[in-house]
Amino acid sequence: MKYAFKKVRRIIINDSATKKHKVTLNDLKNFKIVGSQETVYAEGQDGAKLAAFDVNKVASITAENGSVDEGYLALQVGSEVVKVTNGSAILIREEFEVKSGENTITLSYKAAGAAGNEVRYLYKADSNGLPGDAYTQNAAASAKEFAYAPEIKTITLPTDAFAAGDTVIVDYYPVFSEYEEISNDANKFSMAGEVIVDAWFTDLCTEVDVPLQLYLPKGKISGTIDLSAGDQAAVQGIEIESLTKACAGDGKNLWTLRKYDMANAES
């Protein structure tokens, strides 16, 4: 039979041991299966090749995902997507224009931190709109210090430091009921998992689409990350190298390709 390799629907990555779902990549722009092996020759007199031995067989898949999947990114850095509750690690920057006759500004959110040091600094914007002169927090406002009332989220500006039309820049950390984070630690590396690729062949004779599934018992996720932001959305590169499993009875399978017909599935 002759087929055209038509389309990849999705890549599913599960935990190798438990088979629990880790990631599904379903915004695939392209997909490629790569395989190679090294041939070593036994040579005789004058370099004549007497025999050939094939060694070092490798296989991998590469793809590009049109969206950035946080689960795959976590696998690349050897981490998990962790849900943080009541955390305060996210910096919020707010800018305020000073109004004539006013010496206070009100934050949108309550600043976290030790009492009397919740905001720490505020800044007068320079001519480029960036943080310039810095002022520190204190219990009462003075020429070089500002005061913060956490109950009402209000900052009293330093005396005579700001004029009408000036811009105040405030960096602070509110408490979030929850957020998600991925940590890239220097002593943790990309993970491996069971990989299942759902795709289609097209029968060149009948032009009927034939479902197929590529199965990698163990695929090592590449730790190479290259995400670029610009005039186009970032594309997430997918690189997975097939490994043989090491447990007794697992065999040396790198991948298995199965084509099937759902009409033959037991219902």
Rosetta blueprint (number, residue, H / E / L):
1 M L
2 K L
3 Y E
4 A E
5 F E
6 K E
7 K E
8 V E
9 R E
10 R E
11 I E
12 I E
13 I E
14 N E
15 D L
16 S L
17 A L
18 T L
19 K L
20 K L
21 H E
22 K E
23 V E
24 T E
25 L E
26 N L
27 D L
28 L E
29 K E
30 N E
31 F E
32 K E
33 I E
34 V E
35 G E
36 S E
37 Q E
38 E E
39 T E
40 V E
41 Y E
42 A E
43 E E
44 G L
45 Q H
46 D H
47 G H
48 A L
49 K E
50 L E
51 A E
52 A E
53 F E
54 D E
55 V E
56 N E
57 K E
58 V E
59 A E
60 S E
61 I E
62 T E
63 A E
64 E E
65 N E
66 G L
67 S L
68 V L
69 D L
70 E H
71 G H
72 Y H
73 L H
74 A H
75 L H
76 Q H
77 V H
78 G L
79 S L
80 E L
81 V L
82 V E
83 K E
84 V E
85 T E
86 N E
87 G E
88 S L
89 A L
90 I L
91 L L
92 I E
93 R E
94 E E
95 E E
96 F E
97 E E
98 V L
99 K L
100 S L
101 G L
102 E L
103 N L
104 T E
105 I E
106 T E
107 L L
108 S L
109 Y L
110 K L
111 A E
112 A L
113 G L
114 A L
115 A L
116 G L
117 N L
118 E L
119 V L
120 R L
121 Y E
122 L E
123 Y E
124 K E
125 A E
126 D L
127 S L
128 N L
129 G L
130 L L
131 P E
132 G E
133 D E
134 A E
135 Y E
136 T E
137 Q E
138 N L
139 A L
140 A L
141 A L
142 S L
143 A L
144 K L
145 E E
146 F E
147 A E
148 Y E
149 A E
150 P L
151 E L
152 I L
153 K L
154 T E
155 I E
156 T E
157 L L
158 P L
159 T L
160 D L
161 A L
162 F L
163 A L
164 A L
165 G L
166 D L
167 T E
168 V E
169 I E
170 V E
171 D E
172 Y E
173 Y L
174 P E
175 V L
176 F E
177 S E
178 E E
179 Y E
180 E E
181 E E
182 I L
183 S L
184 N L
185 D L
186 A L
187 N L
188 K L
189 F L
190 S L
191 M L
192 A E
193 G E
194 E E
195 V E
196 I E
197 V E
198 D E
199 A E
200 W E
201 F E
202 T E
203 D E
204 L L
205 C L
206 T L
207 E L
208 V L
209 D E
210 V E
211 P E
212 L E
213 Q E
214 L E
215 Y E
216 L E
217 P E
218 K E
219 G E
220 K E
221 I E
222 S L
223 G L
224 T L
225 I L
226 D L
227 L L
228 S L
229 A L
230 G L
231 D L
232 Q L
233 A L
234 A L
235 V L
236 Q E
237 G E
238 I E
239 E E
240 I E
241 E E
242 S E
243 L L
244 T L
245 K L
246 A L
247 C L
248 A L
249 G L
250 D L
251 G L
252 K L
253 N L
254 L L
255 W L
256 T E
257 L E
258 R E
259 K E
260 Y L
261 D L
262 M H
263 A H
264 N H
265 A L
266 E L
267 S L
